[in-house]
Amino acid sequence: MSTRTILEVNMQNITYNFENLKQKLHKNYTEGKTTEEVAIVEERFTHTLGVVETAEKLARMYGADVEKARVAALLHDCAKFYKYNDFVNKYGIKIDEEILQYPKIIHSFIGAYIAKLEYGINDEDILNAIKYHTVAKPEMTLLEEVIYIADQIEPNRGDYINEIRNIIDSAISLHENNQILKVGKKSLDIALIEILRAKIRRVKERDEHVYFLTEKAYEWYIKKAL
Ligand SMILES: [Fe+2]
């Protein structure tokens, strides 16, 4: 009989303990912070738990690996509140100059390194789901798609994408009530297109540049849907 507990996940012969990772993330988020900072950090932690919950539901519904989805969701924002320079210097990591021009996406690229080097995650699919969760890319894996969408529609997020959230939520509840056993992948692609469209619009409204992978992802998923 297997000795592993339900909290432990065995992936490619590596065991991740979700509860340990969660405690470590919370400690890293809160340690050495002022009271005001802790309030912001706790808000981010609540968002993270919302992403875990949503990613788990999406993974069940679309047939992605549920445990990988939970771990990737838990660590997707692990680089938030890190002093990037300290981390980059500690491990001698070279961050692409171009990425540094986009402050809002740096945490996802550095997050993949942190997940690997500080949390011991070696699964490439999980690391890439963290890496691309802010920008997306063409032809994402199912896990990458699940994390990208879950980050945008989790219940604690603002309501800029409410329409998509409602479509996915109703599909989830039909699925959970066994009214539909299998959900077509098309609804996931539509959600991706709508989120990408909304994100690109928001970036342009702020007069900022859209990261090239996001533009490419949008074009790729539109073409796929035709
Ligand atoms: Fe997030």
Residues whose N, C-alpha, C, O or C-beta is under 5 A from the ligand:
A	BS01	LIG	D77 D151
